[in-house]
């Protein structure tokens, strides 16, 4: 791990974009899993196992998506705070007052 913490607005925006992309992929997978017709697999035992797997997968994908959305909200808050502090630092260094 780096000995210095480096935060940039670009880095936070990149994390936001990656989380949004990941969440969109997870939602797409969830729709696919939920729309599967396990009865078409034939044998009831296989259909039941597939349905059970689909339910477990759906729950896991929903949980991951929820955590990704929560993390994204946190990242946005960090980004907003970072930008406010950056602007204040700049105005303090140049002697300008913020409005």
MDTraj code that builds the backbone (N, CA, C; nanometers):
import mdtraj as md
import numpy as np

residues = "UNK UNK UNK UNK UNK UNK UNK UNK UNK UNK UNK UNK UNK UNK UNK UNK UNK UNK UNK UNK UNK UNK UNK UNK UNK UNK UNK UNK UNK UNK UNK UNK UNK UNK UNK UNK UNK UNK UNK UNK UNK UNK UNK UNK UNK UNK UNK UNK UNK UNK UNK UNK UNK UNK UNK UNK UNK UNK UNK UNK UNK UNK UNK UNK UNK UNK UNK UNK UNK UNK UNK UNK UNK UNK UNK UNK UNK UNK UNK UNK UNK UNK UNK UNK UNK UNK UNK UNK UNK UNK UNK UNK UNK UNK UNK UNK UNK UNK UNK".split()
xyz = np.array([
    [0.0846, -0.1181, 0.0000],
    [0.0000, 0.0000, 0.0000],
    [0.0886, 0.1236, 0.0000],
    [0.0451, 0.2242, -0.0672],
    [0.1213, 0.3477, -0.0789],
    [0.1382, 0.4133, 0.0568],
    [0.2495, 0.4804, 0.0743],
    [0.2748, 0.5495, 0.2001],
    [0.2042, 0.6836, 0.2051],
    [0.1567, 0.7298, 0.0908],
    [0.0856, 0.8565, 0.0841],
    [-0.0528, 0.8345, 0.0247],
    [-0.1483, 0.9032, 0.0829],
    [-0.2839, 0.8991, 0.0285],
    [-0.2942, 1.0076, -0.0778],
    [-0.3299, 0.9669, -0.1976],
    [-0.3462, 1.0621, -0.3066],
    [-0.4900, 1.0540, -0.3552],
    [-0.5601, 1.1649, -0.3438],
    [-0.6992, 1.1717, -0.3877],
    [-0.7084, 1.2764, -0.4970],
    [-0.7691, 1.2376, -0.6062],
    [-0.7955, 1.3337, -0.7132],
    [-0.9413, 1.3216, -0.7531],
    [-0.9929, 1.4308, -0.8031],
    [-1.1313, 1.4286, -0.8499],
    [-1.1468, 1.3295, -0.9643],
    [-1.0446, 1.3226, -1.0509],
    [-1.0492, 1.2291, -1.1638],
    [-1.0555, 1.0844, -1.1139],
    [-0.9777, 1.0559, -1.0097],
    [-0.9783, 0.9206, -0.9535],
    [-1.1134, 0.8844, -0.8947],
    [-1.1739, 0.9787, -0.8234],
    [-1.3053, 0.9538, -0.7645],
    [-1.4110, 0.9376, -0.8738],
    [-1.3993, 1.0161, -0.9796],
    [-1.4936, 1.0028, -1.0918],
    [-1.4777, 0.8669, -1.1600],
    [-1.3545, 0.8199, -1.1696],
    [-1.3292, 0.6887, -1.2305],
    [-1.3912, 0.5779, -1.1467],
    [-1.3781, 0.5880, -1.0150],
    [-1.4388, 0.4875, -0.9259],
    [-1.5904, 0.4906, -0.9414],
    [-1.6472, 0.6099, -0.9477],
    [-1.7920, 0.6239, -0.9667],
    [-1.8358, 0.5568, -1.0977],
    [-1.7629, 0.5832, -1.2043],
    [-1.7974, 0.5253, -1.3351],
    [-1.7873, 0.3732, -1.3309],
    [-1.6839, 0.3207, -1.2662],
    [-1.6674, 0.1756, -1.2562],
    [-1.7786, 0.1125, -1.1739],
    [-1.8182, 0.1757, -1.0648],
    [-1.9270, 0.1227, -0.9829],
    [-2.0595, 0.1255, -1.0590],
    [-2.0812, 0.2315, -1.1342],
    [-2.2040, 0.2407, -1.2135],
    [-2.2072, 0.1306, -1.3190],
    [-2.0951, 0.1082, -1.3851],
    [-2.0861, 0.0024, -1.4860],
    [-2.1090, -0.1346, -1.4220],
    [-2.0445, -0.1587, -1.3079],
    [-2.0590, -0.2875, -1.2393],
    [-2.2040, -0.3095, -1.1964],
    [-2.2664, -0.2065, -1.1436],
    [-2.4061, -0.2181, -1.1006],
    [-2.4961, -0.2483, -1.2200],
    [-2.4724, -0.1835, -1.3323],
    [-2.5524, -0.2096, -1.4533],
    [-2.5351, -0.3537, -1.4999],
    [-2.4123, -0.4051, -1.4965],
    [-2.3876, -0.5446, -1.5347],
    [-2.4595, -0.6398, -1.4395],
    [-2.4527, -0.6113, -1.3110],
    [-2.5189, -0.6972, -1.2120],
    [-2.6701, -0.6976, -1.2319],
    [-2.7262, -0.5817, -1.2602],
    [-2.8708, -0.5745, -1.2841],
    [-2.9099, -0.6547, -1.4083],
    [-2.8254, -0.6508, -1.5108],
    [-2.8524, -0.7274, -1.6331],
    [-2.8480, -0.8776, -1.6030],
    [-2.7474, -0.9204, -1.5277],
    [-2.7355, -1.0619, -1.4903],
    [-2.8565, -1.1033, -1.4078],
    [-2.8981, -1.0179, -1.3156],
    [-3.0133, -1.0490, -1.2317],
    [-3.1389, -1.0692, -1.3157],
    [-3.1603, -0.9835, -1.4146],
    [-3.2772, -0.9994, -1.5026],
    [-3.2716, -1.1315, -1.5787],
    [-3.1526, -1.1679, -1.6259],
    [-3.1371, -1.2939, -1.7000],
    [-3.1683, -1.4124, -1.6099],
    [-3.1125, -1.4114, -1.4890],
    [-3.1334, -1.5230, -1.3957],
    [-3.2809, -1.5355, -1.3585],
    [-3.3453, -1.4227, -1.3327],
    [-3.4861, -1.4257, -1.2925],
    [-3.5779, -1.4736, -1.4048],
    [-3.5363, -1.4531, -1.5300],
    [-3.6218, -1.4884, -1.6436],
    [-3.5978, -1.6297, -1.6969],
    [-3.5135, -1.7066, -1.6331],
    [-3.4857, -1.8424, -1.6801],
    [-3.6025, -1.9357, -1.6494],
    [-3.6350, -2.0192, -1.7450],
    [-3.7405, -2.1187, -1.7286],
    [-3.6748, -2.2506, -1.6888],
    [-3.6650, -2.2754, -1.5580],
    [-3.5977, -2.3963, -1.5107],
    [-3.6771, -2.5225, -1.5434],
    [-3.8069, -2.5095, -1.5644],
    [-3.8896, -2.6253, -1.5987],
    [-3.8459, -2.6869, -1.7317],
    [-3.7864, -2.6026, -1.8186],
    [-3.7431, -2.6510, -1.9500],
    [-3.6236, -2.7453, -1.9393],
    [-3.5639, -2.7542, -1.8216],
    [-3.4491, -2.8431, -1.8040],
    [-3.4894, -2.9901, -1.7988],
    [-3.6175, -3.0146, -1.7789],
    [-3.6654, -3.1523, -1.7821],
    [-3.6873, -3.2103, -1.6441],
    [-3.5962, -3.2933, -1.5980],
    [-3.6114, -3.3660, -1.4715],
    [-3.6397, -3.2685, -1.3569],
    [-3.7437, -3.2984, -1.2764],
    [-3.7804, -3.2094, -1.1659],
    [-3.6648, -3.1821, -1.0684],
    [-3.5819, -3.2826, -1.0431],
    [-3.4700, -3.2624, -0.9497],
    [-3.3745, -3.1557, -1.0046],
    [-3.3445, -3.1633, -1.1337],
    [-3.2544, -3.0657, -1.1958],
    [-3.3210, -2.9284, -1.1987],
    [-3.4480, -2.9240, -1.2321],
    [-3.5207, -2.7971, -1.2366],
    [-3.5236, -2.7318, -1.0983],
    [-3.5466, -2.8117, -0.9940],
    [-3.5489, -2.7588, -0.8569],
    [-3.4118, -2.7039, -0.8163],
    [-3.3063, -2.7783, -0.8496],
    [-3.1699, -2.7334, -0.8169],
    [-3.1371, -2.6041, -0.8913],
    [-3.1750, -2.5972, -1.0182],
    [-3.1489, -2.4771, -1.0980],
    [-3.2268, -2.3577, -1.0428],
    [-3.3519, -2.3807, -1.0038],
    [-3.4336, -2.2736, -0.9472],
    [-3.3740, -2.2256, -0.8152],
    [-3.3294, -2.3190, -0.7327],
    [-3.2669, -2.2842, -0.6049],
    [-3.1396, -2.2026, -0.6277],
    [-3.0589, -2.2483, -0.7246],
    [-2.9373, -2.1741, -0.7585],
    [-2.9732, -2.0340, -0.8072],
    [-3.0753, -2.0250, -0.8919],
    [-3.1181, -1.8954, -0.9446],
    [-3.1620, -1.8015, -0.8334],
    [-3.2352, -1.8562, -0.7351],
    [-3.2784, -1.7739, -0.6221],
    [-3.1585, -1.7249, -0.5410],
    [-3.0631, -1.8159, -0.5154],
    [-2.9430, -1.7776, -0.4401],
    [-2.8621, -1.6740, -0.5164],
    [-2.8477, -1.6962, -0.6465],
    [-2.7720, -1.6032, -0.7305],
    [-2.8402, -1.4672, -0.7320],
    [-2.9731, -1.4661, -0.7442],
    [-3.0471, -1.3403, -0.7451],
    [-3.0246, -1.2629, -0.6158],
    [-3.0315, -1.3323, -0.5033],
    [-3.0108, -1.2669, -0.3744],
    [-2.8693, -1.2089, -0.3661],
    [-2.7702, -1.2879, -0.4072],
    [-2.6310, -1.2427, -0.4007],
    [-2.6091, -1.1211, -0.4905],
    [-2.6630, -1.1244, -0.6107],
    [-2.6475, -1.0129, -0.7042],
    [-2.7154, -0.8879, -0.6484],
    [-2.8325, -0.9042, -0.5885],
    [-2.9018, -0.7898, -0.5285],
    [-2.8181, -0.7294, -0.4157],
    [-2.7601, -0.8139, -0.3324],
    [-2.6777, -0.7650, -0.2217],
    [-2.5541, -0.6915, -0.2723],
    [-2.4876, -0.7488, -0.3707],
    [-2.3686, -0.6839, -0.4276],
    [-2.4081, -0.5500, -0.4895],
    [-2.5195, -0.5473, -0.5609],
    [-2.5669, -0.4232, -0.6214],
    [-2.5984, -0.3172, -0.5169],
    [-2.6610, -0.3575, -0.4075],
    [-2.6921, -0.2644, -0.2985],
    [-2.5646, -0.2070, -0.2393],
    [-2.4663, -0.2926, -0.2141],
    [-2.3398, -0.2457, -0.1574],
    [-2.2661, -0.1538, -0.2561],
    [-2.2729, -0.1853, -0.3843],
    [-2.2087, -0.1004, -0.4851],
    [-2.2751, 0.0369, -0.4887],
    [-2.4074, 0.0399, -0.4797],
    [-2.4792, 0.1677, -0.4794],
    [-2.4463, 0.2483, -0.3535],
    [-2.4396, 0.1814, -0.2384],
    [-2.4036, 0.2501, -0.1141],
    [-2.2624, 0.3065, -0.1227],
    [-2.1708, 0.2273, -0.1757],
    [-2.0330, 0.2732, -0.1914],
    [-2.0268, 0.3908, -0.2877],
    [-2.1046, 0.3849, -0.3940],
    [-2.1062, 0.4944, -0.4912],
    [-2.1555, 0.6232, -0.4260],
    [-2.2590, 0.6146, -0.3428],
    [-2.3083, 0.7342, -0.2724],
    [-2.1986, 0.7912, -0.1827],
    [-2.1261, 0.7032, -0.1152],
    [-2.0175, 0.7467, -0.0286],
    [-1.9071, 0.8136, -0.1101],
    [-1.8722, 0.7538, -0.2235],
    [-1.7695, 0.8112, -0.3107],
    [-1.8116, 0.9500, -0.3585],
    [-1.9395, 0.9657, -0.3930],
    [-1.9893, 1.0961, -0.4367],
    [-1.9759, 1.1994, -0.3246],
    [-2.0065, 1.1579, -0.2018],
    [-1.9946, 1.2481, -0.0873],
    [-1.8477, 1.2867, -0.0656],
    [-1.7583, 1.1890, -0.0759],
    [-1.6152, 1.2169, -0.0627],
    [-1.5709, 1.3135, -0.1724],
    [-1.6168, 1.2908, -0.2946],
    [-1.5806, 1.3771, -0.4067],
    [-1.6284, 1.5199, -0.3838],
    [-1.7527, 1.5358, -0.3404],
    [-1.8068, 1.6695, -0.3137],
    [-1.7263, 1.7400, -0.2049],
    [-1.6969, 1.6692, -0.0969],
    [-1.6193, 1.7261, 0.0132],
    [-1.4786, 1.7613, -0.0334],
    [-1.4176, 1.6724, -0.1113],
    [-1.2840, 1.6970, -0.1636],
    [-1.2818, 1.8246, -0.2468],
    [-1.3792, 1.8393, -0.3351],
    [-1.3844, 1.9582, -0.4212],
    [-1.4065, 2.0856, -0.3407],
    [-1.4909, 2.0797, -0.2390],
    [-1.5134, 2.1966, -0.1531],
    [-1.3851, 2.2358, -0.0800],
    [-1.3169, 2.1370, -0.0244],
    [-1.1922, 2.1651, 0.0461],
    [-1.0847, 2.2168, -0.0483],
    [-1.0803, 2.1606, -0.1679],
    [-0.9823, 2.2046, -0.2666],
    [-1.0063, 2.3506, -0.3040],
    [-1.1316, 2.3873, -0.3241],
    [-1.1650, 2.5256, -0.3578],
    [-1.1322, 2.6204, -0.2415],
    [-1.1614, 2.5759, -0.1197],
    [-1.1307, 2.6585, -0.0021],
    [-0.9804, 2.6768, 0.0117],
    [-0.9047, 2.5707, -0.0072],
    [-0.7595, 2.5798, 0.0014],
    [-0.7058, 2.6782, -0.1028],
    [-0.7581, 2.6678, -0.2238],
    [-0.7139, 2.7595, -0.3291],
    [-0.7456, 2.9038, -0.2933],
    [-0.8665, 2.9281, -0.2450],
    [-0.9041, 3.0659, -0.2111],
    [-0.8234, 3.1160, -0.0914],
    [-0.7945, 3.0291, 0.0044],
    [-0.7131, 3.0695, 0.1192],
    [-0.5700, 3.1014, 0.0762],
    [-0.5187, 3.0249, -0.0192],
    [-0.3811, 3.0466, -0.0655],
    [-0.3692, 3.1731, -0.1514],
    [-0.4745, 3.2060, -0.2233],
    [-0.4694, 3.3247, -0.3102],
    [-0.5278, 3.4471, -0.2426],
    [-0.5849, 3.4293, -0.1253],
    [-0.6425, 3.5424, -0.0523],
    [-0.7803, 3.5799, -0.0989],
    [-0.8390, 3.5007, -0.1873],
    [-0.9743, 3.5287, -0.2354],
    [-1.0750, 3.4721, -0.1367],
    [-1.1860, 3.5394, -0.1259],
    [-1.2927, 3.4917, -0.0390],
    [-1.3892, 3.4058, -0.1204],
    [-1.4377, 3.2943, -0.0594],
    [-1.5389, 3.2126, -0.1274],
    [-1.6755, 3.2726, -0.0996],
    [-1.7642, 3.2515, -0.1928],
    [-1.9003, 3.3077, -0.1777],
    [-1.9904, 3.2103, -0.1113],
])
top = md.Topology()
chain = top.add_chain()
for i, resn in enumerate(residues, 1):
    res = top.add_residue(resn, chain, resSeq=i)
    for name in ("N", "CA", "C"):
        top.add_atom(name, md.element.get_by_symbol(name[0]), res)
traj = md.Trajectory(xyz[None], top)
